[in-house]
Amino acid sequence: MGKNSIKKNRIYLDYAASTPVDPEVEKAMRPYFGKVFGNPGSIHWFGQEASAAVFEARQKIAKALGAKYDEIFFTGSATEANNLALRGIPKIQNPKSKIIMSAIEHESILETAKDLEKNGVKVAYIPVDKNGIIKLDILKKELDENTVLVSIMYANNEIGTIQPIQKIAETIKEFKAQHPTSNIQFHTDAVQALQFLNCNVEELGVDLMTISAHKIYGPKGIGALYVRNYESGIMNYGRNNKLSILNSKFPISQITGGGQESGLRSGTENVPYIVGFGKAIDLVSSLKFKEFKRLKGLKNYFWKEIKKIFPKAELNGSFKTTLPNILNIYFPGASAQDRCIELDLKGVAVSPGVACAARSAKPSYVIEALGFSNDRASSSLRFSFGRPTTKAELDKILKSN
């Protein structure tokens, strides 16, 4: 049997890790690898043709987020976007800077926070309940005059839990109303949420948002950061109090160079991937609600059938406040790594947790943060569904167990 035949018989259930590039996205990108090859920074026709494509993609993404086109900045990944958001902390103007985040953020947030702590920034990690929902009462207690940033993931990449972003934004808004000199900004990592949830930045009340293309059937290697009211390389931290500290706006960290992306992130734009990102977000916007309903049905069906086969299996997270495509299950008696390998040998691709750390074989810190044991964290698998997932595929998996 040839390699292609083997691949055709395999079932991929790790869409939270990455998705295949949609054929329409690939088609949209293709001209920009050859026919349209100019540097967007060049003033001649070739450059301006490429620049127009970048502008159009930026507008598409801005429209999907309810933002202005000049508030969208392209990066090489969501990890880079998260770094830009967190490292934009104005420590030089406030030596006691403090940031707040949940205990179950993506590693690109948590590891960046650890690095910032080495440089004197205070970080408060807010615990979550057994379903992975942030404890708002503790968030309220942690907000103070030194807080400059709150970063809470919109939807978790391991258990799919959806955070009450609007309530968090309202909590921050209430604090700022009581403390007029406060300049707290609210960032959310919406990488997993973008495909299924309302990501309108105005309705959510966020100041910064991270998104990624390869989670929505676009290419790898391209992400974006939304920054509210970004002006000429500096972030405006609130219309009413932007001059409240040292009579100056806050700077955001940046990659220096030719000044691309309004000075936030220098470097020649990755035109083909940016175009692909724009097309992917167009498609995901049109399919969002239909796919939410379809995948939620498949998820419910799969879980009910799993319980029949493995009565002792338990769900990590909740069905009420979760994404429709992520199902994290605890299987007592076997390590997640072993089960993952066993399923892979049967032609089924799943994940023991986040893809970035899967090879380390470490227990899931997200499961542990829910209050569960190290054993449970080491014995849980994530099944994540996508557009190609069918009931027939799920039935095939169920019959093999």
C-alpha positions as CSV (number, residue, x, y, z in Angstrom):
1,M,0.0,0.0,0.0
2,G,1.4,3.4,-1.0
3,K,1.9,6.4,1.3
4,N,-1.0,8.3,-0.3
5,S,-3.4,5.3,0.3
6,I,-2.3,5.1,3.9
7,K,-2.9,8.8,4.4
8,K,-6.3,8.6,2.8
9,N,-7.3,6.0,5.4
10,R,-6.1,8.2,8.3
11,I,-8.5,10.3,10.4
12,Y,-7.4,13.7,11.6
13,L,-9.0,14.9,14.8
14,D,-6.5,17.6,15.9
15,Y,-7.9,20.7,14.2
16,A,-7.3,22.8,17.3
17,A,-3.6,22.3,16.6
18,S,-3.8,23.2,12.9
19,T,-6.1,23.1,9.9
20,P,-5.5,22.3,6.3
21,V,-5.4,25.2,3.9
22,D,-8.8,25.6,2.2
23,P,-8.6,25.2,-1.6
24,E,-10.1,28.6,-2.1
25,V,-7.5,30.1,0.2
26,E,-4.7,28.3,-1.7
27,K,-6.2,29.6,-5.0
28,A,-6.3,33.2,-3.7
29,M,-2.6,33.0,-2.6
30,R,-1.2,31.4,-5.7
31,P,-0.7,34.5,-7.9
32,Y,1.3,36.2,-5.1
33,F,4.1,33.6,-5.3
34,G,4.9,34.5,-8.9
35,K,2.8,36.8,-11.0
36,V,2.4,39.5,-8.2
37,F,5.8,39.5,-6.6
38,G,6.6,43.1,-5.9
39,N,7.7,44.5,-2.5
40,P,4.7,46.3,-0.9
41,G,7.1,49.1,0.1
42,S,8.1,49.9,-3.4
43,I,6.6,52.9,-5.1
44,H,6.5,51.5,-8.6
45,W,3.5,49.6,-10.1
46,F,4.8,46.1,-9.0
47,G,5.1,47.2,-5.4
48,Q,1.8,49.0,-5.4
49,E,0.0,46.0,-6.8
50,A,1.3,44.0,-3.8
51,S,0.5,46.8,-1.4
52,A,-3.1,46.9,-2.6
53,A,-3.4,43.2,-1.9
54,V,-2.1,43.7,1.7
55,F,-4.5,46.6,2.1
56,E,-7.5,44.6,1.0
57,A,-6.7,41.7,3.3
58,R,-6.2,44.1,6.2
59,Q,-9.6,45.6,5.5
60,K,-11.3,42.1,5.4
61,I,-9.8,41.2,8.8
62,A,-10.7,44.6,10.2
63,K,-14.3,44.2,9.0
64,A,-14.6,40.7,10.6
65,L,-13.4,42.1,13.9
66,G,-15.4,45.3,13.7
67,A,-12.2,47.3,13.8
68,K,-10.5,50.0,11.7
69,Y,-8.1,48.8,9.0
70,D,-5.2,50.7,10.6
71,E,-5.7,48.8,13.9
72,I,-4.8,45.5,12.3
73,F,-1.1,44.5,12.3
74,F,0.3,41.4,10.7
75,T,2.8,39.2,12.5
76,G,4.6,35.9,11.8
77,S,2.4,34.0,14.3
78,A,-0.1,34.3,17.1
79,T,2.8,33.7,19.5
80,E,4.5,36.8,18.1
81,A,1.3,38.8,18.4
82,N,0.9,37.7,22.0
83,N,4.5,38.7,22.7
84,L,3.9,42.1,21.2
85,A,0.8,42.6,23.3
86,L,2.5,41.7,26.6
87,R,5.8,43.3,26.0
88,G,4.1,46.6,25.2
89,I,3.8,47.1,28.9
90,P,5.1,50.6,29.7
91,K,7.5,49.6,32.5
92,I,9.7,52.5,31.8
93,Q,6.9,54.8,32.9
94,N,5.7,52.7,35.7
95,P,8.4,50.7,37.5
96,K,5.7,48.8,39.5
97,S,3.8,47.6,36.4
98,K,1.5,44.7,36.9
99,I,-0.3,42.4,34.4
100,I,-3.1,40.0,35.1
101,M,-3.9,36.7,33.3
102,S,-5.7,33.4,33.8
103,A,-3.8,30.3,35.0
104,I,-4.8,28.5,31.7
105,E,-3.5,30.9,29.1
106,H,-1.6,29.6,26.1
107,E,2.1,29.0,26.7
108,S,3.0,32.0,24.5
109,I,1.3,34.1,27.2
110,L,2.5,32.3,30.2
111,E,6.2,32.0,29.2
112,T,6.3,35.6,28.1
113,A,4.9,36.6,31.5
114,K,7.6,34.5,33.3
115,D,10.2,36.4,31.2
116,L,8.7,39.7,32.2
117,E,8.7,38.7,35.9
118,K,12.5,38.4,35.6
119,N,12.6,42.0,34.7
120,G,10.6,43.2,37.6
121,V,7.0,43.1,36.2
122,K,4.5,41.7,38.7
123,V,2.2,39.1,37.3
124,A,-1.0,37.9,38.9
125,Y,-2.4,34.5,37.8
126,I,-6.1,34.2,38.3
127,P,-7.4,30.7,39.1
128,V,-10.3,29.1,37.3
129,D,-13.2,26.9,38.5
130,K,-13.6,23.2,37.7
131,N,-15.0,24.1,34.2
132,G,-12.1,26.4,33.4
133,I,-14.0,29.7,33.9
134,I,-12.0,32.5,35.4
135,K,-12.9,33.6,38.9
136,L,-14.1,37.2,38.5
137,D,-14.2,38.0,42.2
138,I,-10.4,37.3,42.4
139,L,-9.8,39.4,39.2
140,K,-11.6,42.3,40.8
141,K,-9.4,42.0,43.9
142,E,-6.2,41.9,41.8
143,L,-7.0,45.1,39.8
144,D,-5.1,48.1,41.2
145,E,-3.4,51.3,40.2
146,N,-0.3,49.5,39.0
147,T,-2.2,47.2,36.6
148,V,-1.5,48.1,33.0
149,L,-2.7,45.0,31.2
150,V,-5.2,42.1,31.6
151,S,-4.8,39.2,29.2
152,I,-7.5,36.5,29.2
153,M,-7.9,33.9,26.5
154,Y,-11.3,34.0,24.8
155,A,-11.5,30.2,24.4
156,N,-9.1,27.7,25.7
157,N,-7.1,25.6,23.3
158,E,-7.1,22.4,25.4
159,I,-10.6,22.1,26.9
160,G,-12.5,24.7,24.7
161,T,-13.8,26.7,27.7
162,I,-15.2,30.1,26.6
163,Q,-14.4,33.0,29.0
164,P,-17.0,35.7,29.8
165,I,-15.0,38.3,27.9
166,Q,-17.7,41.0,28.0
167,K,-18.1,40.6,31.8
168,I,-14.3,40.9,32.2
169,A,-14.3,44.0,30.0
170,E,-17.1,45.5,32.1
171,T,-15.2,44.7,35.3
172,I,-12.2,46.5,34.0
173,K,-14.3,49.4,32.8
174,E,-15.9,49.8,36.3
175,F,-12.5,49.9,37.9
176,K,-11.2,52.5,35.5
177,A,-14.3,54.6,36.2
178,Q,-13.5,54.6,39.9
179,H,-9.8,55.3,39.2
180,P,-9.5,58.0,36.5
181,T,-5.7,57.7,36.3
182,S,-5.8,54.0,35.5
183,N,-4.6,52.9,32.1
184,I,-5.5,49.2,32.1
185,Q,-5.7,47.6,28.7
186,F,-7.6,44.4,28.0
187,H,-6.0,41.8,25.7
188,T,-7.6,38.5,24.5
189,D,-6.0,35.6,22.7
190,A,-8.9,34.8,20.3
191,V,-7.0,32.2,18.2
192,Q,-9.4,29.4,18.9
193,A,-12.5,31.6,19.2
194,L,-12.2,33.3,15.8
195,Q,-13.7,30.4,13.9
196,F,-16.9,30.1,16.0
197,L,-17.6,33.1,18.2
198,N,-18.4,36.7,17.9
199,C,-15.1,38.5,17.8
200,N,-16.3,42.1,17.3
201,V,-13.8,44.0,19.4
202,E,-16.3,46.8,20.1
203,E,-19.0,44.5,21.4
204,L,-16.5,42.5,23.4
205,G,-14.8,45.6,24.9
206,V,-11.2,44.6,24.2
207,D,-8.3,46.8,23.4
208,L,-6.0,44.1,21.9
209,M,-6.8,40.8,20.2
210,T,-4.6,38.1,18.8
211,I,-5.7,35.9,15.9
212,S,-4.1,33.3,13.6
213,A,-4.6,32.1,10.1
214,H,-3.7,28.4,10.4
215,K,-6.5,27.8,12.9
216,I,-9.1,28.9,10.3
217,Y,-7.9,27.0,7.2
218,G,-5.3,29.6,6.2
219,P,-1.5,29.2,6.0
220,K,0.9,28.8,8.9
221,G,3.3,31.6,9.5
222,I,0.9,34.5,9.6
223,G,-0.9,36.0,12.6
224,A,-2.3,39.4,13.5
225,L,-2.7,41.7,16.4
226,Y,-5.6,44.2,16.8
227,V,-4.5,47.3,18.7
228,R,-7.2,49.8,19.5
229,N,-6.4,53.4,18.5
230,Y,-2.8,52.7,17.4
231,E,-1.2,55.8,16.1
232,S,2.2,56.1,14.3
233,G,4.0,53.5,16.3
234,I,2.5,54.3,19.7
235,M,-0.5,52.9,21.4
236,N,-3.2,55.3,22.6
237,Y,-4.2,54.0,26.0
238,G,-7.7,55.6,26.3
239,R,-9.2,58.7,24.8
240,N,-9.9,60.3,28.2
241,N,-6.7,59.6,30.1
242,K,-4.0,59.0,27.5
243,L,-1.9,61.9,28.9
244,S,-2.6,60.9,32.6
245,I,0.9,59.4,33.3
246,L,3.9,61.6,32.7
247,N,1.8,63.5,30.2
248,S,2.8,60.9,27.5
249,K,1.3,58.1,25.5
250,F,2.5,54.5,26.2
251,P,4.9,52.9,23.7
252,I,4.4,49.4,22.5
253,S,7.4,47.1,21.8
254,Q,8.3,46.6,18.2
255,I,10.7,45.0,15.7
256,T,12.7,47.9,14.4
257,G,13.7,48.4,10.8
258,G,12.0,49.8,7.8
259,G,8.9,50.9,9.7
260,Q,6.4,48.5,8.2
261,E,3.1,47.9,10.0
262,S,3.1,51.5,11.1
263,G,6.3,51.0,12.9
264,L,5.0,48.3,15.2
265,R,6.6,45.4,13.3
266,S,9.2,46.1,10.7
267,G,10.0,43.6,7.9
268,T,8.8,43.1,4.4
269,E,5.2,41.9,4.4
270,N,4.5,38.2,3.6
271,V,2.0,39.1,0.8
272,P,0.9,35.6,-0.2
273,Y,0.1,34.6,3.4
274,I,-1.5,37.9,4.2
275,V,-3.8,37.4,1.2
276,G,-4.5,33.9,2.3
277,F,-5.4,35.1,5.8
278,G,-7.8,37.6,4.3
279,K,-9.5,34.9,2.2
280,A,-9.6,32.5,5.2
281,I,-11.3,35.0,7.4
282,D,-13.9,35.7,4.6
283,L,-14.7,32.0,4.5
284,V,-14.9,31.5,8.2
285,S,-17.2,34.5,8.6
286,S,-19.7,33.0,6.2
287,L,-19.5,29.5,7.7
288,K,-19.2,30.4,11.4
289,F,-22.7,29.7,12.7
290,K,-23.4,26.7,10.4
291,E,-20.2,25.0,11.4
292,F,-20.9,25.8,15.1
293,K,-24.2,23.9,15.0
294,R,-22.9,21.0,12.9
295,L,-19.8,20.3,15.0
296,K,-21.6,20.7,18.3
297,G,-23.9,17.9,17.1
298,L,-20.9,15.7,16.2
299,K,-19.3,16.5,19.5
300,N,-22.4,15.5,21.6
301,Y,-22.8,12.3,19.6
302,F,-19.1,11.3,20.0
303,W,-19.1,11.9,23.7
304,K,-22.3,9.9,24.3
305,E,-20.8,7.0,22.3
306,I,-17.5,7.2,24.1
307,K,-19.3,6.9,27.4
308,K,-20.9,3.7,26.2
309,I,-17.5,2.2,25.4
310,F,-15.6,3.7,28.3
311,P,-18.1,4.2,31.2
312,K,-15.4,5.6,33.5
313,A,-14.3,8.3,31.0
314,E,-14.8,11.8,32.3
315,L,-15.1,15.2,30.6
316,N,-12.6,17.9,31.2
317,G,-14.4,21.2,31.1
318,S,-18.1,21.8,30.4
319,F,-20.6,21.4,27.5
320,K,-22.4,24.6,28.5
321,T,-19.6,27.1,28.0
322,T,-17.3,25.5,25.4
323,L,-16.3,25.6,21.8
324,P,-18.2,23.1,19.6
325,N,-15.1,21.4,18.2
326,I,-13.0,20.6,21.3
327,L,-13.6,17.5,23.4
328,N,-11.1,16.8,26.2
329,I,-11.6,13.4,27.8
330,Y,-10.0,11.7,30.8
331,F,-9.4,8.0,30.3
332,P,-8.4,6.4,33.6
333,G,-5.8,3.7,33.6
334,A,-3.6,4.8,30.7
335,S,-1.3,7.7,29.9
336,A,-2.4,10.1,27.2
337,Q,0.9,9.6,25.4
338,D,0.3,5.8,25.2
339,R,-3.3,6.3,24.0
340,C,-2.2,8.9,21.5
341,I,0.3,6.4,20.0
342,E,-2.2,3.6,20.1
343,L,-4.7,5.7,18.2
344,D,-2.1,6.9,15.7
345,L,-1.2,3.2,14.9
346,K,-4.9,2.8,14.1
347,G,-4.8,5.8,11.8
348,V,-6.4,8.3,14.1
349,A,-4.6,11.6,15.0
350,V,-5.5,13.2,18.3
351,S,-3.5,15.1,20.9
352,P,-2.6,14.7,24.5
353,G,-2.8,18.5,24.9
354,V,-1.4,21.6,23.3
355,A,0.7,20.9,20.1
356,C,3.5,23.3,21.1
357,A,4.4,21.1,24.1
358,A,3.1,17.6,23.0
359,R,6.6,16.2,22.6
360,S,7.6,17.1,26.1
361,A,5.2,14.5,27.6
362,K,4.5,16.9,30.5
363,P,1.1,16.7,32.2
364,S,-1.4,19.3,31.1
365,Y,-1.1,22.4,33.3
366,V,-4.7,23.3,32.1
367,I,-6.2,20.1,33.5
368,E,-4.2,20.6,36.8
369,A,-5.5,24.2,37.0
370,L,-9.1,22.8,37.0
371,G,-8.2,21.2,40.4
372,F,-7.5,17.7,39.1
373,S,-4.6,15.4,39.9
374,N,-1.4,14.9,38.0
375,D,-2.6,11.5,37.0
376,R,-5.7,12.9,35.4
377,A,-3.7,15.6,33.6
378,S,-1.4,12.8,32.3
379,S,-4.3,10.6,31.1
380,S,-6.5,13.1,29.2
381,L,-6.8,13.3,25.4
382,R,-8.0,16.2,23.2
383,F,-10.2,15.4,20.3
384,S,-10.8,18.4,18.1
385,F,-13.1,18.4,15.0
386,G,-13.0,20.5,11.8
387,R,-14.8,21.1,8.5
388,P,-13.7,17.8,7.0
389,T,-14.9,15.8,10.1
390,T,-17.9,13.5,9.4
391,K,-20.1,11.2,11.5
392,A,-18.8,8.3,9.4
393,E,-15.2,9.1,10.5
394,L,-16.3,9.2,14.2
395,D,-18.2,5.9,13.8
396,K,-15.1,4.3,12.3
397,I,-13.1,5.4,15.4
398,L,-15.7,4.2,17.8
399,K,-15.8,0.7,16.1
400,S,-12.0,0.4,16.4
401,N,-12.1,0.7,20.2
